[in-house]
Amino acid sequence: MASSRNVAVLVGSLRKGSFTRRAAKALEALAPEGLRLTEVAIGALALYDEDLESSPPPAWMAFRDQVRPMDAVLFATPEYNRSVPGPLKNAVDVGSRPYGKSVWSGKPAAVVSVSPGAIGGFGANHHLRQSLVFLDMPVLQQPEAYIGQAAQLFTEDGQVTSDGSREFLRKLMAAFAAWIEKTTAPR
């Protein structure tokens, strides 16, 4: 990797011990040297309401200020009703406003969906990708990351229990690092 990059991590599940949070911890541990992952909390964000833009809630401003300087964004999402959870969609909306001042524009992104079920959050992954394309975020295409059977795959502290899955996640993070370099303007 050519240089050090700061990556915002948005975890779509608010539950402290969620499988998605465990996966995000595992991804951080498996990231190549030079990627610094920092979780950006989304739980305190008030629902997006354009009427509040005249005096934005402090949590919105803090969130935007934390994401804006980041080089890239890793989205880790569970699947709720075949889509992303409300708090994650709200964070995407809060970061995209006010119009013309999106914190997302041009930032490389990767999406990892996590589920205790067999299909690994496929619906949430693709719904989120649709929004990110609109927000002008170049999204890593390959490898796709639909993490199924998460209850058996991650320990509470984010350790991966399967050698094959650990290697896949390591390759995913290496591909994301290369994607960030490919899609980011030189400093």
Number of C-alpha atoms within 10 A of each C-alpha: 13 9 11 13 18 16 25 23 25 23 27 27 24 16 11 10 13 19 27 30 26 25 28 24 20 20 24 21 16 21 20 17 12 13 22 16 21 17 19 18 19 22 16 13 19 17 15 19 11 12 8 12 13 8 8 16 13 12 16 22 14 13 19 21 13 16 22 17 13 19 21 31 26 24 22 26 29 30 24 15 10 14 18 24 18 13 19 24 19 19 24 21 17 26 24 17 17 14 8 8 12 18 22 24 18 17 22 25 27 29 24 25 28 33 23 18 13 13 15 21 26 22 19 24 26 16 15 20 21 11 14 21 13 10 19 15 20 22 23 22 14 11 14 14 21 21 24 18 16 21 16 12 20 22 16 15 12 20 17 24 13 12 10 10 14 18 13 15 24 19 16 22 22 18 19 27 26 14 20 25 19 11 17 14 8 8 4
